[in-house]
């Protein structure tokens, strides 16, 4: 119980940028723990060290060692995608203090003389994330690299999704002797070779200023497959209450219009769009690129075959299931008993299939009917053009 643990962010370049508190803690420590790169960066001499960046290994070492005053050195800042996340909880039996350091965005944007309080931060260290979606929705997007996705791969993704002209700033080996900062457009760097220790800032002056609802039908690339119309789409997506990190299924995605509106809401989540039609898959791919939604994963398959391998959904839209609506609802509920599901129905038979599926699982559901009437010009007159009434079934436990 007497052990004192200091988890220290050592900043970008070791001793040169250490805070006074960090320097004092490192000086007082009997042993210093950290990844090899961090220990080498600190040029530690005369003190015992333990090399590891894995939380479980670090905790196990601390539990078993005889030292009372221990420093755990973390690169950058302890609050920015750091190994410090969760380590304090593992060491809760001891007196733990977290000492922050200088993070890569703090250092890099200071070099660029840019404020960063409104930036979106995305880590691609061991992750794929939602690159295009992040950039579309934000003026400034900061990417922490270091995994398999390079700066060139980020720029290639942006070009694929129609953002080849966004401004790019790449920071390589920050605060080191071989530091390099590159500035240009996304299209300039699709073949750029960079070191693994790299960050990237994207500036998009044409970013989305809000999440759109009920996008006009004419904005989607259309074909011969059915599309859920704007007003129905707006109600269904609204009733689902999609969260930023949700996993969503769009069963029978058609043109991908619902997939897109789902993806705009779960910007840090994923939409799985499923359809057995070749044309539907093509159109959904074209529309996800048009609207910058690389958080849409498309599956060319029957719904019943595809969903067995999908992660548990938070929200499900059933636009078309090939007669398997009951199986889809049952599968979604088995994976997540608190899933929320919405489905439009034109026919009474589809309505009854949905109602029966919810009922068999004991799930509450609401049924509403929407009748949309638009206007159209005929000569000098404005006439009413009534659309078919639609039932919307929405249910699940909250």
C-alpha positions in Angstrom: 0.0 0.0 0.0 3.0 2.3 0.5 4.1 2.3 -3.1 3.8 5.7 -4.9 3.3 5.5 -8.7 3.8 8.5 -11.0 2.5 8.0 -14.6 4.3 10.7 -16.5 3.8 12.1 -20.0 7.3 12.9 -21.2 6.3 15.0 -24.2 7.7 14.9 -27.7 11.5 15.0 -27.1 12.5 13.7 -23.7 14.3 16.1 -21.3 14.0 19.1 -23.5 10.3 19.5 -23.1 9.7 17.9 -19.6 7.6 19.9 -17.2 9.2 20.7 -13.8 6.8 18.2 -12.2 7.7 15.4 -14.6 11.4 16.1 -14.2 11.1 16.1 -10.4 9.2 12.8 -10.4 11.7 11.1 -12.7 14.6 12.3 -10.5 13.0 11.0 -7.4 12.0 7.6 -8.8 13.8 4.5 -7.8 12.9 2.7 -11.1 11.6 4.0 -14.4 9.2 1.9 -16.6 8.5 2.6 -20.2 8.8 1.5 -23.8 12.4 1.2 -25.1 11.9 4.3 -27.3 10.8 6.4 -24.4 13.6 5.2 -22.1 16.1 5.9 -24.8 14.6 9.3 -25.4 15.1 10.2 -21.7 18.7 9.0 -21.9 18.3 7.4 -18.5 21.6 6.4 -16.8 22.3 5.1 -13.3 18.7 4.0 -12.5 17.1 0.6 -12.9 14.6 0.4 -15.8 11.9 -2.0 -16.9 11.1 -1.9 -20.6 7.4 -2.4 -21.5 4.4 -0.5 -23.0 1.8 -3.1 -22.1 -0.5 -2.3 -19.2 -0.7 -5.8 -17.8 3.0 -6.3 -17.9 3.7 -3.0 -16.2 1.1 -3.7 -13.5 2.5 -7.2 -12.9 6.0 -5.8 -12.6 4.9 -3.1 -10.1 3.0 -5.7 -8.0 6.1 -7.9 -7.7 9.0 -5.4 -7.5 10.4 -4.1 -4.2 10.6 -0.5 -5.2 8.4 2.1 -3.4 8.8 5.1 -5.6 8.1 4.2 -9.3 7.8 6.3 -12.4 6.0 5.1 -15.5 7.1 7.2 -18.5 4.6 7.5 -21.4 5.4 9.3 -24.7 3.5 12.5 -25.4 0.6 13.4 -23.1 -1.1 11.0 -20.6 -4.5 12.1 -21.8 -4.1 11.8 -25.6 -4.3 8.1 -26.8 -1.9 7.2 -24.2 -1.0 3.9 -22.5 -1.9 5.7 -19.3 -5.5 5.0 -20.1 -6.6 2.2 -17.9 -3.2 1.8 -16.1 -4.3 3.9 -13.1 -7.3 1.6 -12.6 -5.0 -1.5 -12.6 -2.9 0.2 -10.0 -5.8 1.5 -7.8 -4.4 -0.3 -4.7 -1.5 2.2 -4.7 -1.1 6.0 -4.5 -1.1 7.0 -8.2 -0.5 10.4 -9.6 -0.8 11.3 -13.3 1.5 14.0 -14.6 0.7 15.4 -18.1 3.2 16.1 -20.9 3.2 17.8 -24.2 1.1 16.0 -26.8 1.8 15.7 -30.5 -1.1 18.0 -31.5 0.0 20.6 -29.0 3.6 20.5 -30.3 2.7 20.2 -34.0 0.0 22.9 -34.2 2.2 25.3 -32.2 4.8 24.8 -34.9 2.1 25.6 -37.4 0.9 28.6 -35.3 -2.6 27.2 -35.4 -5.2 26.9 -32.6 -6.6 23.4 -32.1 -9.4 23.7 -29.6 -12.0 22.9 -32.3 -10.1 20.1 -34.1 -11.4 16.5 -34.4 -8.8 13.9 -33.2 -8.6 10.5 -34.7 -6.1 7.8 -33.9 -5.1 5.4 -36.7 -2.6 3.6 -34.5 -3.7 0.0 -35.0 -7.1 1.2 -36.3 -8.8 2.0 -39.6 -11.2 4.6 -38.3 -13.5 6.8 -40.4 -11.1 9.0 -42.3 -13.3 10.6 -45.0 -16.2 11.0 -42.6 -14.0 12.8 -40.0 -12.7 15.2 -42.6 -16.1 15.9 -44.2 -17.6 16.8 -40.8 -14.8 19.0 -39.4 -12.8 22.0 -40.4 -9.7 20.6 -38.8 -9.0 16.9 -38.4 -5.8 15.7 -36.7 -4.7 12.1 -37.4 -2.4 10.3 -35.1 -0.6 7.7 -37.2 1.9 4.9 -36.4 -0.1 1.8 -37.4 -0.5 0.2 -40.8 -2.2 3.3 -42.3 0.3 5.8 -43.5 0.0 9.5 -44.4 -0.1 8.5 -48.1 -3.0 6.0 -47.4 -4.9 8.8 -45.6 -4.5 11.1 -48.6 -5.4 8.3 -51.0 -8.7 7.7 -49.1 -9.5 11.4 -49.2 -8.9 11.5 -52.9 -11.1 8.4 -53.4 -13.9 10.3 -51.6 -13.6 13.4 -53.6 -11.4 15.5 -51.3 -8.2 15.7 -53.3 -7.9 19.4 -52.7 -8.1 19.6 -48.9 -5.1 21.1 -47.3 -2.7 18.6 -45.8 0.1 19.2 -43.2 2.3 16.2 -42.3 4.6 16.1 -39.3 7.3 13.4 -39.3 9.6 12.6 -36.4 8.4 15.6 -34.4 11.0 17.2 -32.1 13.8 15.0 -33.4 16.8 16.0 -35.4 15.3 14.6 -38.6 11.9 16.4 -38.1 10.1 17.1 -41.4 6.9 19.1 -42.0 5.2 18.9 -45.4 2.4 21.1 -46.7 0.2 20.6 -49.7 -3.0 19.1 -51.0 -4.2 15.5 -50.5 -3.4 14.7 -54.1 0.2 15.7 -53.6 1.0 13.0 -51.1 -0.7 9.8 -52.3 2.8 8.4 -53.0 4.7 10.1 -50.2 7.0 7.9 -48.1 7.0 8.9 -44.4 8.4 7.5 -41.2 6.1 5.5 -38.9 6.3 8.3 -36.3 4.0 10.7 -38.1 1.0 12.9 -37.6 -1.3 14.5 -40.2 -3.6 17.6 -40.1 -6.3 18.1 -42.6 -8.0 21.5 -43.1 -11.3 21.4 -45.0 -12.9 24.8 -45.4 -16.0 23.2 -47.0 -16.8 21.0 -44.0 -20.4 20.1 -43.1 -21.9 22.6 -40.7 -24.6 20.2 -39.4 -26.0 16.7 -39.7 -28.5 16.6 -42.5 -31.9 14.9 -42.2 -34.2 14.0 -45.0 -31.7 14.7 -47.8 -33.6 15.5 -51.0 -34.1 12.4 -53.2 -32.5 14.1 -56.2 -29.2 14.4 -54.5 -28.6 10.7 -54.5 -27.3 8.8 -57.5 -30.3 6.8 -58.6 -30.9 3.6 -60.6 -33.5 1.0 -61.1 -33.6 -0.2 -57.4 -36.1 1.1 -54.9 -35.2 4.0 -52.6 -36.7 5.1 -49.3 -38.0 8.6 -50.0 -36.8 11.6 -48.1 -39.7 12.1 -45.7 -40.0 8.4 -44.7 -36.2 8.2 -44.4 -36.1 11.2 -42.1 -38.8 9.8 -39.8 -37.2 6.3 -39.6 -33.7 7.5 -38.9 -35.0 10.0 -36.4 -36.9 7.4 -34.5 -33.9 5.1 -34.3 -32.0 7.8 -32.3 -28.6 6.8 -33.7 -25.6 7.6 -31.5 -22.1 8.8 -32.6 -20.4 5.4 -32.0 -23.3 3.1 -32.9 -23.1 0.0 -35.0 -26.0 0.1 -37.6 -27.4 -2.4 -40.0 -29.2 -1.3 -43.2 -30.9 -4.4 -44.5 -31.8 -4.1 -48.2 -29.9 -0.9 -48.7 -31.0 -0.2 -52.3 -29.4 3.1 -53.3 -27.8 3.5 -49.9 -29.8 6.6 -49.0 -30.7 5.3 -45.5 -27.1 4.0 -45.1 -25.8 7.5 -45.8 -28.1 9.2 -43.3 -27.2 6.6 -40.7 -23.5 7.1 -41.4 -23.8 10.9 -41.0 -25.0 10.3 -37.4 -22.6 7.5 -36.3 -19.5 9.3 -37.5 -17.3 7.2 -35.1 -19.3 4.0 -35.7 -20.1 1.8 -38.7 -23.0 1.2 -41.0 -23.3 -2.3 -42.5 -25.2 -2.0 -45.8 -26.5 -5.3 -47.1 -28.2 -6.1 -50.4 -28.2 -9.0 -52.8 -28.6 -6.8 -55.9 -25.5 -6.0 -58.0 -27.0 -2.6 -58.9 -27.8 -1.8 -55.2 -24.3 -2.5 -54.2 -22.9 -0.3 -56.9 -25.2 2.6 -56.2 -24.6 2.4 -52.4 -20.8 2.5 -53.1 -21.3 5.5 -55.4 -23.4 7.3 -52.8 -21.1 6.6 -49.9 -18.3 8.2 -51.8 -20.5 11.2 -52.9 -21.4 11.9 -49.3 -18.0 11.1 -47.8 -19.2 8.1 -45.7 -16.3 5.7 -45.5 -17.9 4.4 -42.3 -20.3 2.4 -44.6 -19.3 -1.2 -45.1 -21.1 -2.9 -48.0 -22.0 -6.6 -48.1 -23.2 -8.1 -51.3 -25.3 -10.9 -49.9 -28.7 -12.2 -48.8 -29.6 -10.6 -45.4 -29.9 -14.0 -43.6 -26.5 -15.1 -44.7 -24.7 -11.8 -44.0 -26.0 -10.9 -40.6 -24.6 -14.0 -38.9 -21.1 -12.7 -39.2 -21.9 -9.0 -38.4 -21.1 -7.4 -35.1 -24.0 -6.8 -32.7 -26.1 -3.8 -33.9 -27.3 -0.9 -31.9 -29.7 0.2 -34.6 -31.3 -1.6 -37.5 -33.2 -0.4 -40.5 -35.0 -3.0 -42.6 -35.8 -1.6 -46.0 -36.1 -4.9 -47.7 -35.4 -8.4 -46.4 -36.4 -10.7 -49.2 -39.2 -12.2 -47.1 -36.9 -12.8 -44.2 -38.0 -9.9 -41.9 -38.7 -12.1 -39.0 -35.3 -13.8 -39.2 -33.6 -10.4 -39.4 -35.4 -9.1 -36.3 -34.7 -12.3 -34.4 -31.0 -12.3 -35.3 -30.6 -8.6 -34.4 -32.3 -9.2 -31.0 -30.1 -12.3 -30.2 -27.0 -10.3 -30.8 -28.2 -7.3 -28.8 -31.4 -7.5 -26.6 -31.5 -3.7 -26.5 -31.3 -3.1 -30.2 -33.7 -0.6 -31.8 -35.3 -1.5 -35.1 -37.3 0.5 -37.6 -38.9 -0.8 -40.8 -41.3 0.8 -43.3 -44.1 -1.3 -44.8 -46.3 -0.6 -47.8 -48.4 -3.7 -47.6 -50.5 -5.0 -44.7 -48.8 -8.4 -45.0 -45.3 -6.8 -44.3 -46.8 -4.9 -41.5 -48.2 -8.0 -39.9 -44.9 -9.9 -40.4 -43.1 -7.1 -38.5 -45.7 -6.9 -35.7 -45.6 -10.7 -35.3 -41.8 -10.8 -35.1 -41.7 -8.1 -32.4 -44.5 -9.8 -30.5 -42.9 -13.3 -30.6 -39.9 -11.7 -28.8 -42.0 -9.8 -26.3 -40.6 -6.5 -27.7 -42.7 -3.3 -27.5 -43.2 -1.6 -30.9 -45.0 1.5 -32.2 -46.8 1.6 -35.5 -47.5 4.9 -37.3 -48.8 5.7 -40.7 -47.4 8.5 -42.8 -49.1 9.9 -45.9 -47.0 12.3 -47.8 -48.4 14.7 -50.4 -46.2 16.9 -52.6 -47.1 19.6 -54.9 -46.5 19.7 -58.7 -47.0 22.4 -61.3 -49.5 21.7 -64.1 -49.6 24.7 -66.3 -50.4 27.7 -64.2 -51.8 25.6 -61.4 -50.2 23.9 -58.4 -51.7 20.4 -57.9 -51.4 18.0 -55.0 -49.6 14.7 -55.7 -50.3 12.2 -53.0 -47.8 9.4 -52.4 -48.7 5.9 -51.2 -49.3 5.8 -47.4 -46.5 4.1 -45.5 -46.6 2.2 -42.2 -43.5 2.6 -40.0 -42.8 0.0 -37.3 -40.3 0.9 -34.7 -39.5 -1.2 -31.6 -37.0 -2.5 -29.1 -36.2 -2.2 -25.4 -34.7 1.1 -24.3 
